[in-house]
Amino acid sequence: RAKKSRPEERLVHCYEYCRHVLLPIPTKLKKLLGELSVRKFTSALVQRLVDRIADEGTPSKAAHVLRYLRRVMQWGRNRGYLEINVALGIEAPAERKQRHLPSPKVMGELIARAHAKGKLTRGQKGSCPAYLGYVMELAYLCRLRGIETVTLTDANELEEGVQTNRRKGSRDNVVRWTPRLRAAWEGAKSYRRSVWTSQAYPVPTAAERRFIIVAAHGGALQKSSLDTTWQRFITKAIRDGILTEEQRFALHDLKRRGVTDTPGDRKQKQDASGHRDEAMLDIYDFSLPLVSPSAD
């Protein structure tokens, strides 16, 4: 098998992600989208899917999904599986260009709120999954994407710290233990232990199969489920006046806050974030360098 280049690997990963986003979506036919015959797809259905995902506050995700559907359906049309590509002509969502950097105060309040809401009984009004506060802490402290956070396992726990599992060609590193990082890590494991006990979940023998963040059923938490939980959490926080619509930020912005808060120069920030290209710091590092005046 020919080895894929890094751009090809990223493309495959993106398409796999889009597929996992689409498969569990319910339809008016009372079937999941993944169970629906592709010949039953209509332009109206695709437009509703794209609009629905965009309305969740994730227009970029909706745009990725639309590009994926266009390409897959064109592949099927070219090979006789479809008569027309119903994804062509669909209105694409306007992707947000603005990058948000949550303030330390807002971020801290939301993390505390997630922990407090996570202690409520599941199904109780105002509750949220207990894992969310730990996901937020780990994403910020280790400068991780959401998918990287939910795929951490016991194998990533080293004596020196947490070994990252970065995607998109970024370099892994080991994030040293601090009291705050250790508390978040152990808190997630404690929650996992309680879920496994209540669900009589069989504990995997291999460390790399014991995910630190687990869903309510005890298994691995899917990224699509995390995205849905996050949108509900943020929307409710806005309704309750915890933050304004202008202060709204994505889960991924916690990584941006983490890179910005990393002490040191650009080289040290790049090592901490795992970016191979220094230019990526212009996207993730919002800190201002402290410089001397041109003359005394």
Backbone as CSV, one residue per row, in Angstrom:
resi,resn,N_x,N_y,N_z,CA_x,CA_y,CA_z,C_x,C_y,C_z
1,ARG,0.849,-1.196,0.000,0.000,0.000,0.000,0.889,1.252,0.000
2,ALA,0.586,2.172,-0.929,1.396,3.378,-1.022,1.184,4.243,0.216
3,LYS,2.271,4.779,0.704,2.184,5.627,1.893,1.577,6.962,1.526
4,LYS,0.591,7.410,2.315,-0.084,8.675,2.046,0.780,9.831,2.516
5,SER,0.715,10.941,1.768,1.390,12.156,2.196,0.616,12.762,3.360
6,ARG,1.243,13.716,4.044,0.569,14.324,5.198,-0.733,15.020,4.800
7,PRO,-0.792,15.786,3.674,-2.083,16.375,3.284,-3.145,15.325,3.010
8,GLU,-2.760,14.205,2.401,-3.737,13.143,2.140,-4.241,12.535,3.440
9,GLU,-3.339,12.368,4.404,-3.743,11.829,5.702,-4.739,12.757,6.379
10,ARG,-4.482,14.061,6.299,-5.401,15.030,6.906,-6.763,14.973,6.229
11,LEU,-6.769,14.810,4.889,-8.023,14.753,4.148,-8.826,13.517,4.548
12,VAL,-8.142,12.375,4.649,-8.818,11.144,5.056,-9.395,11.288,6.454
13,HIS,-8.622,11.881,7.361,-9.099,12.085,8.733,-10.330,12.996,8.743
14,CYS,-10.318,14.046,7.918,-11.443,14.980,7.847,-12.694,14.274,7.345
15,TYR,-12.549,13.426,6.308,-13.698,12.720,5.749,-14.240,11.684,6.732
16,GLU,-13.359,11.021,7.470,-13.816,10.068,8.477,-14.600,10.795,9.569
17,TYR,-14.125,11.967,9.930,-14.810,12.774,10.942,-16.208,13.179,10.446
18,CYS,-16.296,13.640,9.191,-17.587,14.050,8.627,-18.555,12.872,8.588
19,ARG,-18.050,11.712,8.248,-18.905,10.523,8.194,-19.482,10.223,9.576
20,HIS,-18.647,10.301,10.614,-19.117,10.023,11.971,-20.113,11.081,12.445
21,VAL,-19.977,12.309,11.950,-20.933,13.360,12.293,-22.299,13.057,11.687
22,LEU,-22.315,12.570,10.450,-23.564,12.385,9.713,-24.331,11.123,10.102
23,LEU,-23.630,10.035,10.347,-24.297,8.746,10.532,-25.389,8.751,11.604
24,PRO,-25.184,9.331,12.793,-26.209,9.222,13.846,-27.318,10.267,13.800
25,ILE,-27.351,11.135,12.782,-28.363,12.187,12.738,-29.738,11.580,12.417
26,PRO,-30.761,11.857,13.220,-32.110,11.329,12.942,-32.757,12.053,11.764
27,THR,-33.648,11.368,11.056,-34.350,11.953,9.919,-35.861,11.892,10.153
28,LYS,-36.611,12.537,9.277,-38.072,12.537,9.384,-38.659,11.155,9.142
29,LEU,-37.909,10.258,8.517,-38.375,8.896,8.252,-38.184,7.987,9.459
30,LYS,-37.797,8.599,10.596,-37.573,7.870,11.842,-36.454,6.840,11.698
31,LYS,-35.500,7.182,10.872,-34.289,6.385,10.713,-33.088,7.300,10.884
32,LEU,-31.970,6.712,11.315,-30.747,7.489,11.349,-30.273,7.713,9.918
33,LEU,-29.571,8.788,9.702,-29.122,9.109,8.352,-28.267,7.981,7.770
34,GLY,-27.470,7.330,8.630,-26.619,6.249,8.159,-27.390,5.019,7.704
35,GLU,-28.671,4.903,8.103,-29.504,3.769,7.707,-30.342,4.069,6.468
36,LEU,-30.296,5.310,6.021,-31.125,5.744,4.902,-30.447,5.417,3.574
37,SER,-31.222,4.905,2.627,-30.686,4.637,1.290,-30.247,5.940,0.653
38,VAL,-29.079,5.929,0.048,-28.542,7.157,-0.526,-29.435,7.683,-1.641
39,ARG,-30.221,6.804,-2.273,-31.133,7.235,-3.342,-32.308,8.036,-2.790
40,LYS,-32.525,7.984,-1.485,-33.597,8.766,-0.868,-33.133,10.169,-0.476
41,PHE,-31.844,10.436,-0.660,-31.328,11.767,-0.351,-31.893,12.771,-1.359
42,THR,-32.278,13.927,-0.858,-32.743,15.014,-1.719,-31.933,16.269,-1.401
43,SER,-32.011,17.229,-2.302,-31.319,18.493,-2.055,-31.855,19.171,-0.799
44,ALA,-33.174,19.057,-0.593,-33.775,19.664,0.600,-33.236,19.016,1.872
45,LEU,-33.059,17.692,1.842,-32.525,16.988,3.000,-31.102,17.449,3.306
46,VAL,-30.279,17.538,2.283,-28.889,17.969,2.481,-28.835,19.395,3.005
47,GLN,-29.702,20.275,2.464,-29.717,21.657,2.937,-30.126,21.729,4.407
48,ARG,-31.132,20.910,4.797,-31.539,20.893,6.211,-30.403,20.411,7.103
49,LEU,-29.661,19.408,6.649,-28.536,18.898,7.432,-27.484,19.979,7.651
50,VAL,-27.141,20.656,6.550,-26.112,21.703,6.628,-26.581,22.840,7.521
51,ASP,-27.832,23.254,7.366,-28.359,24.353,8.186,-28.411,23.963,9.661
52,ARG,-28.790,22.728,9.914,-28.913,22.276,11.305,-27.556,22.288,12.002
53,ILE,-26.543,21.779,11.334,-25.204,21.738,11.931,-24.668,23.157,12.127
54,ALA,-24.919,24.027,11.134,-24.460,25.415,11.249,-25.165,26.136,12.391
55,ASP,-26.467,25.854,12.579,-27.237,26.513,13.637,-26.796,26.088,15.031
56,GLU,-26.058,24.993,15.136,-25.534,24.558,16.430,-24.327,25.398,16.854
57,GLY,-23.983,26.367,16.004,-22.831,27.212,16.312,-21.544,26.705,15.715
58,THR,-21.641,25.762,14.763,-20.444,25.177,14.155,-20.524,25.269,12.635
59,PRO,-20.476,26.482,12.070,-20.574,26.634,10.617,-19.419,25.977,9.868
60,SER,-18.230,25.957,10.466,-17.093,25.319,9.798,-17.326,23.814,9.651
61,LYS,-17.892,23.204,10.705,-18.215,21.783,10.629,-19.224,21.534,9.516
62,ALA,-20.245,22.403,9.431,-21.266,22.255,8.397,-20.661,22.369,7.004
63,ALA,-19.710,23.282,6.844,-19.051,23.441,5.536,-18.240,22.203,5.187
64,HIS,-17.545,21.631,6.177,-16.776,20.397,5.939,-17.698,19.257,5.519
65,VAL,-18.830,19.141,6.204,-19.792,18.086,5.902,-20.332,18.243,4.480
66,LEU,-20.623,19.463,4.085,-21.138,19.703,2.737,-20.108,19.323,1.682
67,ARG,-18.858,19.698,1.896,-17.811,19.332,0.929,-17.652,17.817,0.841
68,TYR,-17.768,17.165,1.978,-17.684,15.701,2.013,-18.822,15.066,1.210
69,LEU,-20.058,15.531,1.434,-21.212,14.978,0.727,-21.108,15.218,-0.780
70,ARG,-20.651,16.397,-1.156,-20.497,16.679,-2.582,-19.538,15.693,-3.235
71,ARG,-18.441,15.443,-2.561,-17.429,14.572,-3.154,-17.892,13.115,-3.181
72,VAL,-18.486,12.644,-2.098,-18.950,11.256,-2.033,-20.046,11.007,-3.065
73,MET,-20.994,11.936,-3.167,-22.101,11.740,-4.107,-21.641,11.858,-5.558
74,GLN,-20.652,12.696,-5.804,-20.125,12.773,-7.160,-19.427,11.469,-7.533
75,TRP,-18.728,10.882,-6.566,-18.092,9.578,-6.777,-19.168,8.540,-7.122
76,GLY,-20.295,8.545,-6.385,-21.371,7.604,-6.649,-22.039,7.852,-7.988
77,ARG,-22.216,9.121,-8.363,-22.838,9.442,-9.651,-21.952,8.985,-10.806
78,ASN,-20.658,9.212,-10.684,-19.745,8.825,-11.759,-19.705,7.318,-11.974
79,ARG,-20.093,6.554,-10.972,-20.031,5.089,-11.068,-21.411,4.445,-11.163
80,GLY,-22.428,5.247,-11.387,-23.745,4.718,-11.651,-24.601,4.416,-10.446
81,TYR,-24.149,4.769,-9.223,-24.953,4.513,-8.036,-26.033,5.582,-7.843
82,LEU,-25.836,6.741,-8.424,-26.777,7.852,-8.319,-26.995,8.470,-9.690
83,GLU,-28.171,9.038,-9.896,-28.445,9.723,-11.145,-27.991,11.178,-11.092
84,ILE,-28.140,11.801,-9.938,-27.717,13.191,-9.781,-26.990,13.350,-8.453
85,ASN,-26.175,14.379,-8.381,-25.494,14.727,-7.135,-26.336,15.782,-6.437
86,VAL,-27.136,15.362,-5.446,-28.070,16.287,-4.792,-27.363,17.264,-3.856
87,ALA,-26.067,17.078,-3.635,-25.336,18.002,-2.769,-24.823,19.217,-3.528
88,LEU,-24.913,19.160,-4.869,-24.507,20.323,-5.655,-25.586,21.392,-5.577
89,GLY,-25.182,22.650,-5.533,-26.134,23.749,-5.477,-26.636,24.074,-4.088
90,ILE,-26.157,23.338,-3.078,-26.570,23.609,-1.699,-25.880,24.875,-1.195
91,GLU,-26.626,25.694,-0.475,-26.056,26.929,0.076,-25.102,26.590,1.216
92,ALA,-23.862,27.005,1.069,-22.854,26.734,2.098,-22.967,27.770,3.212
93,PRO,-22.717,27.363,4.449,-22.779,28.326,5.562,-21.597,29.274,5.513
94,ALA,-21.787,30.443,6.056,-20.692,31.408,6.147,-19.809,31.007,7.316
95,GLU,-18.565,30.657,7.019,-17.642,30.217,8.075,-17.075,31.430,8.794
96,ARG,-17.055,31.343,10.111,-16.518,32.436,10.916,-15.003,32.524,10.749
97,LYS,-14.533,33.707,10.419,-13.096,33.926,10.294,-12.480,34.384,11.610
98,GLN,-13.322,34.999,12.462,-12.825,35.540,13.721,-12.438,34.410,14.678
99,ARG,-11.285,34.537,15.273,-10.829,33.554,16.250,-11.025,34.141,17.637
100,HIS,-11.630,33.360,18.502,-11.970,33.847,19.831,-10.926,33.394,20.851
101,LEU,-10.650,34.274,21.771,-9.758,33.954,22.880,-10.530,34.222,24.163
102,PRO,-10.999,33.174,24.832,-11.757,33.404,26.070,-10.884,34.063,27.130
103,SER,-11.451,35.001,27.840,-10.696,35.637,28.915,-10.499,34.631,30.044
104,PRO,-9.411,34.764,30.806,-9.193,33.843,31.930,-10.375,33.810,32.894
105,LYS,-11.008,34.967,33.110,-12.141,35.038,34.039,-13.319,34.226,33.519
106,VAL,-13.684,34.439,32.257,-14.818,33.717,31.664,-14.515,32.229,31.610
107,MET,-13.298,31.883,31.201,-12.935,30.478,31.122,-13.021,29.810,32.494
108,GLY,-12.489,30.477,33.505,-12.520,29.921,34.857,-13.942,29.735,35.364
109,GLU,-14.805,30.722,35.089,-16.199,30.620,35.523,-16.921,29.467,34.834
110,LEU,-16.634,29.261,33.547,-17.302,28.189,32.814,-16.808,26.809,33.256
111,ILE,-15.520,26.698,33.542,-14.995,25.422,34.034,-15.625,25.090,35.390
112,ALA,-15.693,26.090,36.276,-16.325,25.880,37.589,-17.800,25.525,37.424
113,ARG,-18.472,26.171,36.467,-19.894,25.888,36.218,-20.073,24.457,35.698
114,ALA,-19.169,24.020,34.818,-19.261,22.659,34.285,-19.097,21.633,35.399
115,HIS,-18.157,21.877,36.308,-17.961,20.947,37.426,-19.196,20.934,38.333
116,ALA,-19.758,22.113,38.595,-20.930,22.195,39.476,-22.144,21.521,38.836
117,LYS,-22.380,21.789,37.556,-23.518,21.186,36.859,-23.327,19.681,36.688
118,GLY,-22.068,19.262,36.620,-21.785,17.838,36.463,-22.077,17.028,37.710
119,LYS,-22.185,17.707,38.858,-22.481,17.007,40.105,-23.976,16.760,40.296
120,LEU,-24.797,17.412,39.464,-26.238,17.206,39.545,-26.595,15.822,38.997
121,THR,-27.704,15.309,39.446,-28.159,14.008,38.969,-28.452,14.076,37.482
122,ARG,-28.047,13.042,36.773,-28.268,13.014,35.334,-29.764,13.135,35.026
123,GLY,-30.108,14.040,34.128,-31.506,14.284,33.797,-32.118,15.403,34.602
124,GLN,-31.437,15.805,35.683,-31.931,16.913,36.499,-31.792,18.217,35.729
125,LYS,-32.738,19.124,35.897,-32.719,20.386,35.177,-31.419,21.141,35.437
126,GLY,-30.775,21.552,34.365,-29.533,22.316,34.480,-28.288,21.480,34.542
127,SER,-28.421,20.154,34.588,-27.241,19.288,34.700,-26.514,19.182,33.361
128,CYS,-25.254,18.796,33.423,-24.482,18.501,32.227,-23.588,17.309,32.553
129,PRO,-23.080,16.612,31.553,-22.227,15.453,31.829,-21.022,15.837,32.685
130,ALA,-20.708,15.007,33.659,-19.623,15.314,34.599,-18.260,15.365,33.922
131,TYR,-18.139,14.731,32.754,-16.845,14.711,32.086,-16.467,16.071,31.496
132,LEU,-17.459,16.960,31.280,-17.187,18.186,30.535,-16.154,19.075,31.223
133,GLY,-16.257,19.237,32.548,-15.295,20.065,33.261,-13.879,19.537,33.135
134,TYR,-13.716,18.216,33.155,-12.385,17.619,33.017,-11.856,17.773,31.598
135,VAL,-12.734,17.666,30.613,-12.328,17.876,29.221,-11.812,19.294,29.040
136,MET,-12.522,20.271,29.610,-12.112,21.669,29.484,-10.760,21.907,30.139
137,GLU,-10.567,21.358,31.329,-9.296,21.530,32.032,-8.139,20.917,31.245
138,LEU,-8.311,19.692,30.777,-7.241,19.006,30.053,-6.944,19.680,28.717
139,ALA,-7.986,20.146,28.028,-7.788,20.827,26.750,-6.965,22.101,26.947
140,TYR,-7.255,22.839,28.011,-6.531,24.079,28.290,-5.106,23.810,28.776
141,LEU,-4.976,22.968,29.784,-3.666,22.755,30.403,-2.678,22.061,29.467
142,CYS,-3.173,21.145,28.645,-2.285,20.393,27.743,-2.311,20.931,26.325
143,ARG,-3.089,21.993,26.092,-3.183,22.623,24.762,-3.602,21.589,23.710
144,LEU,-4.767,20.970,23.957,-5.249,19.885,23.107,-6.535,20.258,22.382
145,ARG,-6.735,19.666,21.215,-8.028,19.728,20.541,-9.000,18.817,21.288
146,GLY,-10.281,18.989,20.988,-11.287,18.151,21.644,-11.077,16.675,21.378
147,ILE,-10.813,16.303,20.116,-10.627,14.899,19.761,-9.397,14.327,20.441
148,GLU,-8.390,15.157,20.650,-7.173,14.686,21.317,-7.426,14.461,22.804
149,THR,-8.310,15.248,23.376,-8.623,15.102,24.798,-9.402,13.821,25.067
150,VAL,-10.426,13.550,24.245,-11.280,12.386,24.512,-10.618,11.069,24.104
151,THR,-9.471,11.125,23.441,-8.768,9.888,23.088,-7.554,9.635,23.974
152,LEU,-7.369,10.429,25.021,-6.308,10.147,25.999,-6.656,8.860,26.756
153,THR,-5.650,8.052,27.033,-5.862,6.802,27.757,-4.858,6.689,28.901
154,ASP,-4.964,5.604,29.644,-4.001,5.365,30.723,-2.575,5.254,30.191
155,ALA,-2.446,4.891,28.916,-1.113,4.777,28.324,-0.444,6.141,28.189
156,ASN,-1.227,7.214,28.210,-0.665,8.561,28.110,-0.190,9.103,29.455
157,GLU,-0.442,8.374,30.525,-0.014,8.797,31.858,1.395,8.301,32.125
158,LEU,2.337,9.230,32.184,3.735,8.903,32.452,4.148,9.463,33.812
159,GLU,5.276,9.013,34.297,5.757,9.512,35.581,6.031,11.010,35.526
160,GLU,6.504,11.484,34.345,6.849,12.895,34.210,5.636,13.777,33.960
161,GLY,4.596,13.206,33.344,3.435,14.014,33.008,2.530,13.297,32.021
162,VAL,1.753,14.073,31.262,0.813,13.522,30.285,1.436,13.578,28.899
163,GLN,1.554,12.428,28.265,2.052,12.390,26.889,0.884,12.676,25.948
164,THR,1.028,13.681,25.113,-0.063,14.080,24.230,-0.201,13.117,23.049
165,ASN,-1.314,13.241,22.355,-1.579,12.408,21.172,-2.107,13.299,20.058
166,ARG,-1.299,14.257,19.638,-1.739,15.308,18.733,-2.019,14.788,17.321
167,ARG,-2.955,15.463,16.649,-3.317,15.169,15.271,-2.752,16.221,14.333
168,LYS,-3.111,16.069,13.063,-2.784,17.020,11.999,-1.286,17.313,11.894
169,GLY,-0.482,16.303,12.135,0.952,16.451,11.930,1.697,17.178,13.026
170,SER,1.025,17.550,14.106,1.712,18.226,15.204,2.567,17.238,15.986
171,ARG,3.616,17.752,16.606,4.523,16.909,17.383,3.970,16.655,18.781
172,ASP,4.112,15.440,19.237,3.725,15.121,20.610,4.755,15.663,21.584
173,ASN,4.325,15.852,22.817,5.231,16.228,23.890,4.669,15.684,25.196
174,VAL,5.415,15.893,26.263,4.967,15.462,27.588,4.724,16.711,28.427
175,VAL,3.493,16.867,28.894,3.129,18.027,29.710,3.385,17.677,31.170
176,ARG,4.289,18.408,31.787,4.688,18.102,33.162,3.505,18.187,34.125
177,TRP,3.539,17.343,35.129,2.493,17.368,36.153,2.567,18.661,36.956
178,THR,1.424,19.232,37.206,1.267,20.320,38.171,0.105,19.894,39.074
179,PRO,-0.066,20.505,40.229,-1.211,20.131,41.073,-2.547,20.244,40.332
180,ARG,-2.689,21.279,39.509,-3.949,21.460,38.788,-4.145,20.369,37.729
181,LEU,-3.094,20.051,36.987,-3.206,19.013,35.966,-3.457,17.656,36.610
182,ARG,-2.758,17.379,37.690,-2.950,16.096,38.380,-4.381,15.990,38.929
183,ALA,-4.912,17.097,39.450,-6.273,17.073,39.997,-7.290,16.795,38.885
184,ALA,-7.105,17.413,37.714,-8.022,17.184,36.595,-7.930,15.745,36.108
185,TRP,-6.721,15.247,36.008,-6.497,13.873,35.531,-7.122,12.852,36.482
186,GLU,-6.840,13.010,37.775,-7.380,12.069,38.761,-8.896,12.218,38.901
187,GLY,-9.402,13.445,38.735,-10.837,13.647,38.789,-11.550,12.917,37.661
188,ALA,-10.963,12.966,36.461,-11.544,12.249,35.322,-11.502,10.750,35.550
189,LYS,-10.426,10.259,36.135,-10.316,8.820,36.415,-11.311,8.401,37.502
190,SER,-11.527,9.276,38.475,-12.485,8.960,39.532,-13.896,8.874,38.964
191,TYR,-14.233,9.815,38.080,-15.549,9.769,37.431,-15.669,8.504,36.571
192,ARG,-14.613,8.174,35.838,-14.615,6.957,35.026,-14.855,5.726,35.888
193,ARG,-14.205,5.692,37.032,-14.338,4.547,37.935,-15.782,4.408,38.428
194,SER,-16.423,5.537,38.745,-17.807,5.479,39.223,-18.756,5.019,38.117
195,VAL,-18.496,5.451,36.877,-19.331,5.028,35.753,-19.153,3.541,35.499
196,TRP,-17.909,3.087,35.481,-17.649,1.659,35.240,-18.314,0.794,36.310
197,THR,-18.280,1.273,37.558,-18.901,0.505,38.642,-20.419,0.460,38.487
198,SER,-21.027,1.613,38.220,-22.486,1.667,38.112,-23.004,0.913,36.891
199,GLN,-22.211,0.866,35.826,-22.639,0.199,34.593,-22.109,-1.234,34.484
200,ALA,-21.391,-1.675,35.525,-20.760,-3.010,35.480,-19.971,-3.170,34.190
201,TYR,-19.249,-2.123,33.850,-18.501,-2.107,32.588,-17.227,-2.930,32.721
202,PRO,-16.952,-3.823,31.778,-15.721,-4.618,31.843,-14.493,-3.752,31.608
203,VAL,-13.599,-3.712,32.558,-12.415,-2.852,32.456,-11.431,-3.461,31.465
204,PRO,-11.055,-2.718,30.414,-10.088,-3.242,29.438,-8.747,-3.522,30.089
205,THR,-8.114,-4.581,29.650,-6.810,-4.952,30.207,-5.714,-4.026,29.693
206,ALA,-5.735,-3.722,28.408,-4.694,-2.900,27.801,-4.871,-1.437,28.192
207,ALA,-3.782,-0.803,28.627,-3.834,0.594,29.064,-4.299,1.517,27.950
208,GLU,-3.905,1.231,26.704,-4.265,2.101,25.596,-5.749,2.010,25.216
209,ARG,-6.478,1.097,25.843,-7.925,0.985,25.595,-8.752,1.522,26.762
210,ARG,-8.081,1.969,27.813,-8.778,2.556,28.954,-8.777,4.080,28.801
211,PHE,-9.828,4.604,28.186,-9.913,6.035,27.934,-10.136,6.793,29.243
212,ILE,-9.468,7.919,29.365,-9.594,8.739,30.571,-10.984,9.378,30.635
213,ILE,-11.488,9.844,29.508,-12.821,10.440,29.422,-13.779,9.392,28.863
214,VAL,-14.838,9.094,29.599,-15.803,8.086,29.147,-17.206,8.673,29.119
215,ALA,-18.058,8.065,28.299,-19.466,8.460,28.222,-20.240,7.819,29.363
216,ALA,-21.514,8.130,29.468,-22.338,7.623,30.565,-22.476,6.111,30.548
217,HIS,-22.312,5.493,29.378,-22.410,4.035,29.293,-21.093,3.342,29.621
218,GLY,-20.019,4.118,29.817,-18.728,3.557,30.197,-17.742,3.418,29.064
219,GLY,-18.226,3.498,27.826,-17.347,3.377,26.673,-16.717,4.697,26.289
220,ALA,-15.947,4.672,25.211,-15.278,5.880,24.736,-16.297,6.948,24.353
221,LEU,-15.988,8.189,24.659,-16.857,9.300,24.307,-16.592,9.701,22.862
222,GLN,-17.635,9.748,22.041,-17.493,10.143,20.649,-17.346,11.656,20.539
223,LYS,-16.548,12.100,19.569,-16.340,13.539,19.379,-17.655,14.242,19.057
224,SER,-18.531,13.604,18.294,-19.811,14.217,17.961,-20.649,14.445,19.220
225,SER,-20.574,13.510,20.172,-21.313,13.665,21.431,-20.738,14.816,22.254
226,LEU,-19.419,14.934,22.249,-18.779,16.044,22.960,-19.190,17.372,22.348
227,ASP,-19.222,17.452,21.024,-19.620,18.696,20.354,-21.047,19.094,20.728
228,THR,-21.944,18.112,20.748,-23.337,18.390,21.101,-23.441,18.878,22.544
229,THR,-22.729,18.202,23.449,-22.728,18.603,24.862,-22.202,20.018,25.024
230,TRP,-21.141,20.340,24.297,-20.538,21.672,24.406,-21.514,22.753,23.944
231,GLN,-22.173,22.534,22.810,-23.094,23.539,22.289,-24.255,23.773,23.249
232,ARG,-24.769,22.711,23.832,-25.860,22.859,24.799,-25.374,23.621,26.028
233,PHE,-24.189,23.312,26.476,-23.620,23.951,27.663,-23.431,25.448,27.437
234,ILE,-22.841,25.809,26.300,-22.580,27.214,25.998,-23.885,27.975,25.781
235,THR,-24.814,27.376,25.051,-26.100,28.028,24.798,-26.837,28.308,26.104
236,LYS,-26.815,27.334,27.013,-27.471,27.512,28.314,-26.764,28.585,29.134
237,ALA,-25.435,28.649,29.071,-24.686,29.660,29.809,-25.028,31.061,29.304
238,ILE,-25.227,31.196,27.996,-25.610,32.495,27.428,-27.013,32.875,27.897
239,ARG,-27.941,31.899,27.873,-29.311,32.170,28.334,-29.338,32.584,29.795
240,ASP,-28.437,32.000,30.595,-28.407,32.296,32.024,-27.581,33.537,32.348
241,GLY,-27.033,34.183,31.319,-26.296,35.422,31.536,-24.882,35.238,32.055
242,ILE,-24.346,34.037,31.952,-22.972,33.796,32.402,-21.973,34.439,31.449
243,LEU,-22.294,34.444,30.156,-21.479,35.131,29.170,-22.398,35.656,28.076
244,THR,-21.896,36.606,27.307,-22.690,37.202,26.234,-22.451,36.439,24.938
245,GLU,-23.278,36.713,23.950,-23.110,36.086,22.641,-21.761,36.459,22.040
246,GLU,-21.303,37.696,22.292,-20.006,38.134,21.774,-18.857,37.391,22.447
247,GLN,-19.055,36.922,23.673,-17.999,36.200,24.399,-17.999,34.707,24.080
248,ARG,-18.948,34.271,23.312,-19.062,32.846,22.983,-17.778,32.363,22.310
249,PHE,-17.342,31.169,22.673,-16.144,30.604,22.065,-16.316,29.100,21.909
250,ALA,-15.467,28.516,21.096,-15.526,27.089,20.827,-14.630,26.326,21.793
251,LEU,-14.869,25.040,21.898,-14.025,24.201,22.751,-12.572,24.278,22.300
252,HIS,-12.367,24.374,20.987,-11.012,24.447,20.443,-10.275,25.705,20.900
253,ASP,-11.044,26.749,21.263,-10.411,27.995,21.705,-9.725,27.845,23.058
254,LEU,-10.036,26.786,23.789,-9.307,26.538,25.045,-7.857,26.213,24.760
255,LYS,-7.601,25.561,23.628,-6.209,25.314,23.229,-5.524,26.635,22.906
256,ARG,-6.244,27.525,22.228,-5.684,28.837,21.898,-5.355,29.613,23.182
257,ARG,-6.232,29.534,24.178,-5.963,30.185,25.458,-4.744,29.554,26.132
258,GLY,-4.638,28.219,26.017,-3.509,27.524,26.626,-2.182,27.902,25.999
259,VAL,-2.155,28.017,24.665,-0.919,28.417,23.983,-0.557,29.845,24.353
260,THR,-1.542,30.718,24.386,-1.303,32.118,24.743,-0.760,32.248,26.158
261,ASP,-1.275,31.438,27.086,-0.863,31.528,28.492,0.450,30.807,28.780
262,THR,0.983,30.089,27.804,2.244,29.373,28.022,3.384,30.365,28.196
263,PRO,4.139,30.286,29.293,5.246,31.235,29.492,6.406,30.941,28.549
264,GLY,7.183,31.970,28.258,8.360,31.781,27.410,8.244,32.507,26.083
265,ASP,9.274,32.326,25.251,9.292,32.972,23.939,8.556,32.104,22.914
266,ARG,8.579,32.527,21.653,7.832,31.819,20.615,8.337,30.383,20.431
267,LYS,9.635,30.187,20.567,10.174,28.834,20.416,9.624,27.922,21.512
268,GLN,9.576,28.418,22.727,9.042,27.622,23.834,7.549,27.364,23.662
269,LYS,6.821,28.364,23.165,5.394,28.177,22.912,5.167,27.157,21.796
270,GLN,6.028,27.193,20.777,5.898,26.242,19.678,6.169,24.826,20.158
271,ASP,7.176,24.646,20.994,7.459,23.318,21.550,6.275,22.822,22.389
272,ALA,5.670,23.737,23.138,4.568,23.357,24.013,3.316,23.007,23.228
273,SER,3.067,23.724,22.133,1.848,23.494,21.348,1.993,22.318,20.398
274,GLY,3.242,21.955,20.060,3.472,20.838,19.150,3.414,21.208,17.681
275,HIS,3.250,22.492,17.362,3.160,22.901,15.956,4.535,22.790,15.283
276,ARG,4.546,22.167,14.129,5.793,22.063,13.370,6.131,23.367,12.664
277,ASP,5.091,24.111,12.302,5.284,25.368,11.572,5.119,26.541,12.532
278,GLU,6.139,27.376,12.624,6.078,28.518,13.542,4.955,29.480,13.170
279,ALA,4.580,29.500,11.888,3.515,30.416,11.454,2.192,30.107,12.138
280,MET,1.999,28.857,12.605,0.760,28.495,13.280,0.583,29.259,14.584
281,LEU,1.672,29.767,15.140,1.565,30.527,16.386,0.786,31.821,16.178
282,ASP,0.772,32.329,14.933,0.001,33.534,14.659,-1.495,33.278,14.821
283,ILE,-1.899,31.999,14.740,-3.296,31.627,14.907,-3.614,31.325,16.365
284,TYR,-2.636,30.764,17.085,-2.895,30.277,18.435,-2.339,31.170,19.545
285,ASP,-1.317,31.956,19.263,-0.698,32.754,20.319,-1.151,34.203,20.207
286,PHE,-1.947,34.657,21.176,-2.450,36.026,21.176,-1.696,36.899,22.180
287,SER,-0.637,36.390,22.751,0.111,37.177,23.730,0.902,38.274,23.020
288,LEU,1.180,39.353,23.737,1.948,40.462,23.180,3.364,40.418,23.734
289,PRO,4.378,40.463,22.847,5.759,40.442,23.327,6.097,41.722,24.081
290,LEU,6.878,41.590,25.120,7.357,42.749,25.885,8.707,43.164,25.326
291,VAL,8.804,44.378,24.799,10.031,44.821,24.126,10.515,46.134,24.732
292,SER,11.735,46.484,24.424,12.328,47.746,24.898,12.083,48.843,23.874
293,PRO,12.095,50.070,24.298,11.944,51.178,23.336,13.153,51.272,22.419
294,SER,13.020,52.024,21.323,14.099,52.081,20.343,15.322,52.829,20.880
295,ALA,15.112,53.675,21.910,16.244,54.402,22.479,15.943,54.733,23.930
296,ASP,16.984,54.853,24.735,16.826,55.222,26.136,16.351,56.673,26.240
